[in-house]
Amino acid sequence: MASTVGKRVQKRRDILRAQGLRPVQIWLPDSRRPGFGAECARQARMTAEADRGDGELGEFLDAALDDLDQSPSTGEF
């Protein structure tokens, strides 16, 4: 049975490679780790405090949003 699964996985990988894709492995913080949520909250508070102290940031974000609202949506990046 493992060989059947292995063949399916290899076939899928071959298809993706034929489409010009390649596998990439990334490492992320473990969200199940104790203290993860508290650290996220701490960083969010620090970011919010920094944003409140930067008046130009709000103006920049508003201008960027206006620019997005005025540009035609093509569905592409």
PDB file of N, CA, C and O in Angstrom:
ATOM      1  N   MET A   1       0.823  -1.197   0.000  1.00  0.00           N
ATOM      2  CA  MET A   1       0.000   0.000   0.000  1.00  0.00           C
ATOM      3  C   MET A   1       0.860   1.251   0.000  1.00  0.00           C
ATOM      4  O   MET A   1       0.520   2.237  -0.654  1.00  0.00           O
ATOM      5  N   ALA A   2       1.964   1.223   0.721  1.00  0.00           N
ATOM      6  CA  ALA A   2       2.830   2.399   0.772  1.00  0.00           C
ATOM      7  C   ALA A   2       3.361   2.744  -0.605  1.00  0.00           C
ATOM      8  O   ALA A   2       3.530   3.919  -0.930  1.00  0.00           O
ATOM      9  N   SER A   3       3.626   1.733  -1.413  1.00  0.00           N
ATOM     10  CA  SER A   3       4.152   2.016  -2.745  1.00  0.00           C
ATOM     11  C   SER A   3       3.096   2.698  -3.615  1.00  0.00           C
ATOM     12  O   SER A   3       3.439   3.538  -4.448  1.00  0.00           O
ATOM     13  N   THR A   4       1.824   2.353  -3.437  1.00  0.00           N
ATOM     14  CA  THR A   4       0.753   3.003  -4.191  1.00  0.00           C
ATOM     15  C   THR A   4       0.661   4.473  -3.808  1.00  0.00           C
ATOM     16  O   THR A   4       0.542   5.338  -4.676  1.00  0.00           O
ATOM     17  N   VAL A   5       0.715   4.754  -2.519  1.00  0.00           N
ATOM     18  CA  VAL A   5       0.680   6.136  -2.050  1.00  0.00           C
ATOM     19  C   VAL A   5       1.913   6.873  -2.547  1.00  0.00           C
ATOM     20  O   VAL A   5       1.821   8.010  -3.011  1.00  0.00           O
ATOM     21  N   GLY A   6       3.056   6.231  -2.450  1.00  0.00           N
ATOM     22  CA  GLY A   6       4.302   6.837  -2.915  1.00  0.00           C
ATOM     23  C   GLY A   6       4.267   7.172  -4.397  1.00  0.00           C
ATOM     24  O   GLY A   6       4.773   8.209  -4.825  1.00  0.00           O
ATOM     25  N   LYS A   7       3.660   6.280  -5.176  1.00  0.00           N
ATOM     26  CA  LYS A   7       3.548   6.536  -6.620  1.00  0.00           C
ATOM     27  C   LYS A   7       2.634   7.724  -6.901  1.00  0.00           C
ATOM     28  O   LYS A   7       2.917   8.549  -7.770  1.00  0.00           O
ATOM     29  N   ARG A   8       1.527   7.800  -6.148  1.00  0.00           N
ATOM     30  CA  ARG A   8       0.606   8.932  -6.323  1.00  0.00           C
ATOM     31  C   ARG A   8       1.286  10.250  -5.968  1.00  0.00           C
ATOM     32  O   ARG A   8       1.141  11.249  -6.673  1.00  0.00           O
ATOM     33  N   VAL A   9       2.025  10.237  -4.869  1.00  0.00           N
ATOM     34  CA  VAL A   9       2.740  11.444  -4.440  1.00  0.00           C
ATOM     35  C   VAL A   9       3.765  11.843  -5.493  1.00  0.00           C
ATOM     36  O   VAL A   9       3.866  13.015  -5.855  1.00  0.00           O
ATOM     37  N   GLN A  10       4.519  10.871  -5.982  1.00  0.00           N
ATOM     38  CA  GLN A  10       5.534  11.169  -6.994  1.00  0.00           C
ATOM     39  C   GLN A  10       4.894  11.694  -8.276  1.00  0.00           C
ATOM     40  O   GLN A  10       5.422  12.612  -8.905  1.00  0.00           O
ATOM     41  N   LYS A  11       3.763  11.115  -8.664  1.00  0.00           N
ATOM     42  CA  LYS A  11       3.062  11.579  -9.871  1.00  0.00           C
ATOM     43  C   LYS A  11       2.633  13.036  -9.698  1.00  0.00           C
ATOM     44  O   LYS A  11       2.803  13.853 -10.603  1.00  0.00           O
ATOM     45  N   ARG A  12       2.079  13.351  -8.532  1.00  0.00           N
ATOM     46  CA  ARG A  12       1.649  14.736  -8.260  1.00  0.00           C
ATOM     47  C   ARG A  12       2.843  15.681  -8.296  1.00  0.00           C
ATOM     48  O   ARG A  12       2.760  16.767  -8.869  1.00  0.00           O
ATOM     49  N   ARG A  13       3.945  15.273  -7.690  1.00  0.00           N
ATOM     50  CA  ARG A  13       5.151  16.114  -7.700  1.00  0.00           C
ATOM     51  C   ARG A  13       5.672  16.312  -9.119  1.00  0.00           C
ATOM     52  O   ARG A  13       6.106  17.407  -9.475  1.00  0.00           O
ATOM     53  N   ASP A  14       5.631  15.275  -9.917  1.00  0.00           N
ATOM     54  CA  ASP A  14       6.078  15.382 -11.311  1.00  0.00           C
ATOM     55  C   ASP A  14       5.209  16.373 -12.089  1.00  0.00           C
ATOM     56  O   ASP A  14       5.715  17.162 -12.887  1.00  0.00           O
ATOM     57  N   ILE A  15       3.901  16.322 -11.848  1.00  0.00           N
ATOM     58  CA  ILE A  15       2.986  17.250 -12.519  1.00  0.00           C
ATOM     59  C   ILE A  15       3.305  18.690 -12.118  1.00  0.00           C
ATOM     60  O   ILE A  15       3.374  19.579 -12.966  1.00  0.00           O
ATOM     61  N   LEU A  16       3.495  18.905 -10.828  1.00  0.00           N
ATOM     62  CA  LEU A  16       3.802  20.255 -10.352  1.00  0.00           C
ATOM     63  C   LEU A  16       5.129  20.755 -10.917  1.00  0.00           C
ATOM     64  O   LEU A  16       5.241  21.919 -11.301  1.00  0.00           O
ATOM     65  N   ARG A  17       6.128  19.885 -10.968  1.00  0.00           N
ATOM     66  CA  ARG A  17       7.423  20.282 -11.542  1.00  0.00           C
ATOM     67  C   ARG A  17       7.275  20.612 -13.020  1.00  0.00           C
ATOM     68  O   ARG A  17       7.911  21.544 -13.513  1.00  0.00           O
ATOM     69  N   ALA A  18       6.445  19.857 -13.731  1.00  0.00           N
ATOM     70  CA  ALA A  18       6.208  20.120 -15.151  1.00  0.00           C
ATOM     71  C   ALA A  18       5.539  21.480 -15.352  1.00  0.00           C
ATOM     72  O   ALA A  18       5.657  22.081 -16.420  1.00  0.00           O
ATOM     73  N   GLN A  19       4.841  21.960 -14.330  1.00  0.00           N
ATOM     74  CA  GLN A  19       4.203  23.273 -14.385  1.00  0.00           C
ATOM     75  C   GLN A  19       5.170  24.387 -13.985  1.00  0.00           C
ATOM     76  O   GLN A  19       4.787  25.553 -13.904  1.00  0.00           O
ATOM     77  N   GLY A  20       6.421  24.016 -13.738  1.00  0.00           N
ATOM     78  CA  GLY A  20       7.422  25.018 -13.385  1.00  0.00           C
ATOM     79  C   GLY A  20       7.519  25.316 -11.902  1.00  0.00           C
ATOM     80  O   GLY A  20       8.126  26.311 -11.507  1.00  0.00           O
ATOM     81  N   LEU A  21       6.927  24.466 -11.077  1.00  0.00           N
ATOM     82  CA  LEU A  21       6.969  24.668  -9.630  1.00  0.00           C
ATOM     83  C   LEU A  21       8.042  23.787  -9.012  1.00  0.00           C
ATOM     84  O   LEU A  21       8.473  22.798  -9.606  1.00  0.00           O
ATOM     85  N   ARG A  22       8.462  24.156  -7.824  1.00  0.00           N
ATOM     86  CA  ARG A  22       9.424  23.343  -7.095  1.00  0.00           C
ATOM     87  C   ARG A  22       9.025  23.304  -5.625  1.00  0.00           C
ATOM     88  O   ARG A  22       8.424  24.255  -5.124  1.00  0.00           O
ATOM     89  N   PRO A  23       9.347  22.227  -4.936  1.00  0.00           N
ATOM     90  CA  PRO A  23       8.987  22.141  -3.519  1.00  0.00           C
ATOM     91  C   PRO A  23       9.903  23.028  -2.676  1.00  0.00           C
ATOM     92  O   PRO A  23      11.098  23.150  -2.946  1.00  0.00           O
ATOM     93  N   VAL A  24       9.319  23.640  -1.655  1.00  0.00           N
ATOM     94  CA  VAL A  24      10.071  24.486  -0.737  1.00  0.00           C
ATOM     95  C   VAL A  24       9.624  24.142   0.678  1.00  0.00           C
ATOM     96  O   VAL A  24       8.428  24.012   0.941  1.00  0.00           O
ATOM     97  N   GLN A  25      10.571  23.998   1.576  1.00  0.00           N
ATOM     98  CA  GLN A  25      10.243  23.739   2.973  1.00  0.00           C
ATOM     99  C   GLN A  25      10.521  24.999   3.766  1.00  0.00           C
ATOM    100  O   GLN A  25      11.587  25.599   3.627  1.00  0.00           O
ATOM    101  N   ILE A  26       9.568  25.408   4.602  1.00  0.00           N
ATOM    102  CA  ILE A  26       9.778  26.576   5.449  1.00  0.00           C
ATOM    103  C   ILE A  26       9.519  26.193   6.903  1.00  0.00           C
ATOM    104  O   ILE A  26       8.735  25.291   7.195  1.00  0.00           O
ATOM    105  N   TRP A  27      10.185  26.888   7.792  1.00  0.00           N
ATOM    106  CA  TRP A  27      10.011  26.671   9.215  1.00  0.00           C
ATOM    107  C   TRP A  27       9.279  27.872   9.797  1.00  0.00           C
ATOM    108  O   TRP A  27       9.639  29.020   9.536  1.00  0.00           O
ATOM    109  N   LEU A  28       8.253  27.596  10.584  1.00  0.00           N
ATOM    110  CA  LEU A  28       7.428  28.636  11.181  1.00  0.00           C
ATOM    111  C   LEU A  28       7.410  28.476  12.691  1.00  0.00           C
ATOM    112  O   LEU A  28       7.663  27.386  13.203  1.00  0.00           O
ATOM    113  N   PRO A  29       7.113  29.556  13.408  1.00  0.00           N
ATOM    114  CA  PRO A  29       6.955  29.416  14.856  1.00  0.00           C
ATOM    115  C   PRO A  29       5.829  28.427  15.168  1.00  0.00           C
ATOM    116  O   PRO A  29       4.817  28.385  14.468  1.00  0.00           O
ATOM    117  N   ASP A  30       6.013  27.646  16.212  1.00  0.00           N
ATOM    118  CA  ASP A  30       5.019  26.653  16.616  1.00  0.00           C
ATOM    119  C   ASP A  30       3.920  27.347  17.412  1.00  0.00           C
ATOM    120  O   ASP A  30       4.136  27.751  18.554  1.00  0.00           O
ATOM    121  N   SER A  31       2.751  27.482  16.812  1.00  0.00           N
ATOM    122  CA  SER A  31       1.644  28.183  17.462  1.00  0.00           C
ATOM    123  C   SER A  31       1.060  27.391  18.632  1.00  0.00           C
ATOM    124  O   SER A  31       0.237  27.918  19.380  1.00  0.00           O
ATOM    125  N   ARG A  32       1.472  26.137  18.799  1.00  0.00           N
ATOM    126  CA  ARG A  32       0.992  25.327  19.927  1.00  0.00           C
ATOM    127  C   ARG A  32       1.896  25.472  21.145  1.00  0.00           C
ATOM    128  O   ARG A  32       1.576  24.980  22.227  1.00  0.00           O
ATOM    129  N   ARG A  33       3.007  26.140  20.965  1.00  0.00           N
ATOM    130  CA  ARG A  33       3.980  26.276  22.051  1.00  0.00           C
ATOM    131  C   ARG A  33       3.435  27.208  23.145  1.00  0.00           C
ATOM    132  O   ARG A  33       2.822  28.231  22.841  1.00  0.00           O
ATOM    133  N   PRO A  34       3.659  26.852  24.410  1.00  0.00           N
ATOM    134  CA  PRO A  34       3.203  27.732  25.495  1.00  0.00           C
ATOM    135  C   PRO A  34       3.816  29.127  25.343  1.00  0.00           C
ATOM    136  O   PRO A  34       5.004  29.270  25.057  1.00  0.00           O
ATOM    137  N   GLY A  35       2.997  30.132  25.537  1.00  0.00           N
ATOM    138  CA  GLY A  35       3.471  31.508  25.450  1.00  0.00           C
ATOM    139  C   GLY A  35       3.370  32.118  24.064  1.00  0.00           C
ATOM    140  O   GLY A  35       3.610  33.314  23.896  1.00  0.00           O
ATOM    141  N   PHE A  36       3.015  31.311  23.063  1.00  0.00           N
ATOM    142  CA  PHE A  36       2.932  31.829  21.695  1.00  0.00           C
ATOM    143  C   PHE A  36       1.877  32.932  21.591  1.00  0.00           C
ATOM    144  O   PHE A  36       2.143  33.999  21.037  1.00  0.00           O
ATOM    145  N   GLY A  37       0.697  32.675  22.116  1.00  0.00           N
ATOM    146  CA  GLY A  37      -0.385  33.664  22.047  1.00  0.00           C
ATOM    147  C   GLY A  37      -0.034  34.946  22.779  1.00  0.00           C
ATOM    148  O   GLY A  37      -0.330  36.044  22.307  1.00  0.00           O
ATOM    149  N   ALA A  38       0.599  34.801  23.935  1.00  0.00           N
ATOM    150  CA  ALA A  38       1.000  35.985  24.701  1.00  0.00           C
ATOM    151  C   ALA A  38       2.030  36.806  23.934  1.00  0.00           C
ATOM    152  O   ALA A  38       1.978  38.035  23.949  1.00  0.00           O
ATOM    153  N   GLU A  39       2.952  36.144  23.270  1.00  0.00           N
ATOM    154  CA  GLU A  39       3.957  36.859  22.479  1.00  0.00           C
ATOM    155  C   GLU A  39       3.314  37.555  21.282  1.00  0.00           C
ATOM    156  O   GLU A  39       3.704  38.670  20.935  1.00  0.00           O
ATOM    157  N   CYS A  40       2.343  36.915  20.653  1.00  0.00           N
ATOM    158  CA  CYS A  40       1.615  37.556  19.544  1.00  0.00           C
ATOM    159  C   CYS A  40       0.902  38.811  20.037  1.00  0.00           C
ATOM    160  O   CYS A  40       0.946  39.857  19.390  1.00  0.00           O
ATOM    161  N   ALA A  41       0.250  38.697  21.180  1.00  0.00           N
ATOM    162  CA  ALA A  41      -0.464  39.844  21.740  1.00  0.00           C
ATOM    163  C   ALA A  41       0.509  40.971  22.079  1.00  0.00           C
ATOM    164  O   ALA A  41       0.212  42.140  21.832  1.00  0.00           O
ATOM    165  N   ARG A  42       1.663  40.630  22.641  1.00  0.00           N
ATOM    166  CA  ARG A  42       2.670  41.640  22.983  1.00  0.00           C
ATOM    167  C   ARG A  42       3.139  42.376  21.733  1.00  0.00           C
ATOM    168  O   ARG A  42       3.221  43.604  21.724  1.00  0.00           O
ATOM    169  N   GLN A  43       3.444  41.628  20.687  1.00  0.00           N
ATOM    170  CA  GLN A  43       3.912  42.253  19.452  1.00  0.00           C
ATOM    171  C   GLN A  43       2.815  43.096  18.805  1.00  0.00           C
ATOM    172  O   GLN A  43       3.100  44.148  18.233  1.00  0.00           O
ATOM    173  N   ALA A  44       1.573  42.643  18.890  1.00  0.00           N
ATOM    174  CA  ALA A  44       0.457  43.417  18.334  1.00  0.00           C
ATOM    175  C   ALA A  44       0.298  44.739  19.080  1.00  0.00           C
ATOM    176  O   ALA A  44       0.064  45.780  18.465  1.00  0.00           O
ATOM    177  N   ARG A  45       0.428  44.695  20.416  1.00  0.00           N
ATOM    178  CA  ARG A  45       0.346  45.933  21.203  1.00  0.00           C
ATOM    179  C   ARG A  45       1.463  46.896  20.824  1.00  0.00           C
ATOM    180  O   ARG A  45       1.229  48.094  20.665  1.00  0.00           O
ATOM    181  N   MET A  46       2.679  46.373  20.679  1.00  0.00           N
ATOM    182  CA  MET A  46       3.815  47.221  20.313  1.00  0.00           C
ATOM    183  C   MET A  46       3.595  47.855  18.940  1.00  0.00           C
ATOM    184  O   MET A  46       3.903  49.030  18.738  1.00  0.00           O
ATOM    185  N   THR A  47       3.070  47.084  18.011  1.00  0.00           N
ATOM    186  CA  THR A  47       2.810  47.598  16.663  1.00  0.00           C
ATOM    187  C   THR A  47       1.730  48.672  16.702  1.00  0.00           C
ATOM    188  O   THR A  47       1.861  49.715  16.061  1.00  0.00           O
ATOM    189  N   ALA A  48       0.661  48.415  17.454  1.00  0.00           N
ATOM    190  CA  ALA A  48      -0.429  49.388  17.555  1.00  0.00           C
ATOM    191  C   ALA A  48       0.066  50.689  18.180  1.00  0.00           C
ATOM    192  O   ALA A  48      -0.306  51.773  17.731  1.00  0.00           O
ATOM    193  N   GLU A  49       0.897  50.588  19.209  1.00  0.00           N
ATOM    194  CA  GLU A  49       1.443  51.789  19.849  1.00  0.00           C
ATOM    195  C   GLU A  49       2.325  52.566  18.882  1.00  0.00           C
ATOM    196  O   GLU A  49       2.264  53.795  18.833  1.00  0.00           O
ATOM    197  N   ALA A  50       3.135  51.866  18.122  1.00  0.00           N
ATOM    198  CA  ALA A  50       4.008  52.532  17.153  1.00  0.00           C
ATOM    199  C   ALA A  50       3.177  53.200  16.062  1.00  0.00           C
ATOM    200  O   ALA A  50       3.496  54.306  15.627  1.00  0.00           O
ATOM    201  N   ASP A  51       2.116  52.534  15.620  1.00  0.00           N
ATOM    202  CA  ASP A  51       1.250  53.100  14.581  1.00  0.00           C
ATOM    203  C   ASP A  51       0.546  54.362  15.070  1.00  0.00           C
ATOM    204  O   ASP A  51       0.406  55.327  14.320  1.00  0.00           O
ATOM    205  N   ARG A  52       0.103  54.355  16.331  1.00  0.00           N
ATOM    206  CA  ARG A  52      -0.578  55.532  16.880  1.00  0.00           C
ATOM    207  C   ARG A  52       0.363  56.734  16.926  1.00  0.00           C
ATOM    208  O   ARG A  52      -0.084  57.874  16.798  1.00  0.00           O
ATOM    209  N   GLY A  53       1.643  56.492  17.106  1.00  0.00           N
ATOM    210  CA  GLY A  53       2.619  57.576  17.195  1.00  0.00           C
ATOM    211  C   GLY A  53       3.105  58.076  15.849  1.00  0.00           C
ATOM    212  O   GLY A  53       3.901  59.013  15.798  1.00  0.00           O
ATOM    213  N   ASP A  54       2.651  57.482  14.762  1.00  0.00           N
ATOM    214  CA  ASP A  54       3.124  57.847  13.424  1.00  0.00           C
ATOM    215  C   ASP A  54       1.947  58.354  12.595  1.00  0.00           C
ATOM    216  O   ASP A  54       1.260  57.573  11.936  1.00  0.00           O
ATOM    217  N   GLY A  55       1.720  59.667  12.632  1.00  0.00           N
ATOM    218  CA  GLY A  55       0.610  60.261  11.897  1.00  0.00           C
ATOM    219  C   GLY A  55       0.727  60.099  10.400  1.00  0.00           C
ATOM    220  O   GLY A  55      -0.286  59.976   9.711  1.00  0.00           O
ATOM    221  N   GLU A  56       1.937  60.096   9.883  1.00  0.00           N
ATOM    222  CA  GLU A  56       2.131  59.956   8.441  1.00  0.00           C
ATOM    223  C   GLU A  56       1.723  58.570   7.948  1.00  0.00           C
ATOM    224  O   GLU A  56       1.319  58.411   6.796  1.00  0.00           O
ATOM    225  N   LEU A  57       1.827  57.577   8.814  1.00  0.00           N
ATOM    226  CA  LEU A  57       1.466  56.222   8.408  1.00  0.00           C
ATOM    227  C   LEU A  57      -0.008  56.143   8.019  1.00  0.00           C
ATOM    228  O   LEU A  57      -0.354  55.548   6.998  1.00  0.00           O
ATOM    229  N   GLY A  58      -0.865  56.736   8.824  1.00  0.00           N
ATOM    230  CA  GLY A  58      -2.293  56.730   8.517  1.00  0.00           C
ATOM    231  C   GLY A  58      -2.592  57.398   7.186  1.00  0.00           C
ATOM    232  O   GLY A  58      -3.403  56.907   6.401  1.00  0.00           O
ATOM    233  N   GLU A  59      -1.931  58.523   6.939  1.00  0.00           N
ATOM    234  CA  GLU A  59      -2.120  59.221   5.663  1.00  0.00           C
ATOM    235  C   GLU A  59      -1.644  58.355   4.499  1.00  0.00           C
ATOM    236  O   GLU A  59      -2.299  58.284   3.459  1.00  0.00           O
ATOM    237  N   PHE A  60      -0.510  57.704   4.683  1.00  0.00           N
ATOM    238  CA  PHE A  60       0.031  56.833   3.638  1.00  0.00           C
ATOM    239  C   PHE A  60      -0.919  55.675   3.338  1.00  0.00           C
ATOM    240  O   PHE A  60      -1.182  55.362   2.177  1.00  0.00           O
ATOM    241  N   LEU A  61      -1.430  55.046   4.392  1.00  0.00           N
ATOM    242  CA  LEU A  61      -2.344  53.916   4.204  1.00  0.00           C
ATOM    243  C   LEU A  61      -3.648  54.361   3.546  1.00  0.00           C
ATOM    244  O   LEU A  61      -4.192  53.652   2.699  1.00  0.00           O
ATOM    245  N   ASP A  62      -4.151  55.536   3.938  1.00  0.00           N
ATOM    246  CA  ASP A  62      -5.364  56.052   3.301  1.00  0.00           C
ATOM    247  C   ASP A  62      -5.133  56.309   1.816  1.00  0.00           C
ATOM    248  O   ASP A  62      -5.989  55.991   0.990  1.00  0.00           O
ATOM    249  N   ALA A  63      -3.981  56.883   1.472  1.00  0.00           N
ATOM    250  CA  ALA A  63      -3.663  57.150   0.068  1.00  0.00           C
ATOM    251  C   ALA A  63      -3.531  55.841  -0.712  1.00  0.00           C
ATOM    252  O   ALA A  63      -3.984  55.742  -1.852  1.00  0.00           O
ATOM    253  N   ALA A  64      -2.912  54.846  -0.094  1.00  0.00           N
ATOM    254  CA  ALA A  64      -2.765  53.549  -0.762  1.00  0.00           C
ATOM    255  C   ALA A  64      -4.129  52.907  -0.994  1.00  0.00           C
ATOM    256  O   ALA A  64      -4.369  52.317  -2.047  1.00  0.00           O
ATOM    257  N   LEU A  65      -5.017  53.022  -0.018  1.00  0.00           N
ATOM    258  CA  LEU A  65      -6.361  52.468  -0.166  1.00  0.00           C
ATOM    259  C   LEU A  65      -7.126  53.193  -1.270  1.00  0.00           C
ATOM    260  O   LEU A  65      -7.819  52.562  -2.069  1.00  0.00           O
ATOM    261  N   ASP A  66      -7.000  54.513  -1.312  1.00  0.00           N
ATOM    262  CA  ASP A  66      -7.648  55.277  -2.387  1.00  0.00           C
ATOM    263  C   ASP A  66      -7.127  54.830  -3.748  1.00  0.00           C
ATOM    264  O   ASP A  66      -7.892  54.700  -4.703  1.00  0.00           O
ATOM    265  N   ASP A  67      -5.822  54.596  -3.827  1.00  0.00           N
ATOM    266  CA  ASP A  67      -5.215  54.157  -5.082  1.00  0.00           C
ATOM    267  C   ASP A  67      -5.780  52.803  -5.505  1.00  0.00           C
ATOM    268  O   ASP A  67      -6.058  52.586  -6.685  1.00  0.00           O
ATOM    269  N   LEU A  68      -5.949  51.896  -4.551  1.00  0.00           N
ATOM    270  CA  LEU A  68      -6.520  50.582  -4.862  1.00  0.00           C
ATOM    271  C   LEU A  68      -7.968  50.702  -5.317  1.00  0.00           C
ATOM    272  O   LEU A  68      -8.402  50.007  -6.236  1.00  0.00           O
ATOM    273  N   ASP A  69      -8.707  51.588  -4.667  1.00  0.00           N
ATOM    274  CA  ASP A  69     -10.116  51.773  -5.028  1.00  0.00           C
ATOM    275  C   ASP A  69     -10.270  52.322  -6.439  1.00  0.00           C
ATOM    276  O   ASP A  69     -11.270  52.046  -7.102  1.00  0.00           O
ATOM    277  N   GLN A  70      -9.295  53.095  -6.907  1.00  0.00           N
ATOM    278  CA  GLN A  70      -9.393  53.741  -8.214  1.00  0.00           C
ATOM    279  C   GLN A  70      -8.837  52.890  -9.346  1.00  0.00           C
ATOM    280  O   GLN A  70      -9.137  53.154 -10.510  1.00  0.00           O
ATOM    281  N   SER A  71      -8.036  51.878  -9.035  1.00  0.00           N
ATOM    282  CA  SER A  71      -7.440  51.073 -10.098  1.00  0.00           C
ATOM    283  C   SER A  71      -8.382  49.931 -10.479  1.00  0.00           C
ATOM    284  O   SER A  71      -9.057  49.363  -9.621  1.00  0.00           O
ATOM    285  N   PRO A  72      -8.423  49.597 -11.782  1.00  0.00           N
ATOM    286  CA  PRO A  72      -9.287  48.496 -12.218  1.00  0.00           C
ATOM    287  C   PRO A  72      -8.781  47.165 -11.680  1.00  0.00           C
ATOM    288  O   PRO A  72      -7.575  46.934 -11.597  1.00  0.00           O
ATOM    289  N   SER A  73      -9.696  46.311 -11.323  1.00  0.00           N
ATOM    290  CA  SER A  73      -9.326  44.995 -10.806  1.00  0.00           C
ATOM    291  C   SER A  73      -9.136  44.032 -11.966  1.00  0.00           C
ATOM    292  O   SER A  73     -10.054  43.796 -12.752  1.00  0.00           O
ATOM    293  N   THR A  74      -7.925  43.475 -12.062  1.00  0.00           N
ATOM    294  CA  THR A  74      -7.647  42.513 -13.130  1.00  0.00           C
ATOM    295  C   THR A  74      -7.583  41.099 -12.601  1.00  0.00           C
ATOM    296  O   THR A  74      -7.564  40.141 -13.374  1.00  0.00           O
ATOM    297  N   GLY A  75      -7.549  40.963 -11.279  1.00  0.00           N
ATOM    298  CA  GLY A  75      -7.411  39.639 -10.704  1.00  0.00           C
ATOM    299  C   GLY A  75      -5.987  39.122 -10.752  1.00  0.00           C
ATOM    300  O   GLY A  75      -5.729  37.966 -10.419  1.00  0.00           O
ATOM    301  N   GLU A  76      -5.060  39.978 -11.167  1.00  0.00           N
ATOM    302  CA  GLU A  76      -3.652  39.583 -11.249  1.00  0.00           C
ATOM    303  C   GLU A  76      -2.843  40.373 -10.238  1.00  0.00           C
ATOM    304  O   GLU A  76      -3.265  41.426  -9.759  1.00  0.00           O
ATOM    305  N   PHE A  77      -1.681  39.844  -9.927  1.00  0.00           N
ATOM    306  CA  PHE A  77      -0.767  40.529  -9.019  1.00  0.00           C
ATOM    307  C   PHE A  77       0.354  41.154  -9.787  1.00  0.00           C
ATOM    308  O   PHE A  77       1.233  41.782  -9.196  1.00  0.00           O
TER     309      PHE A  77
END
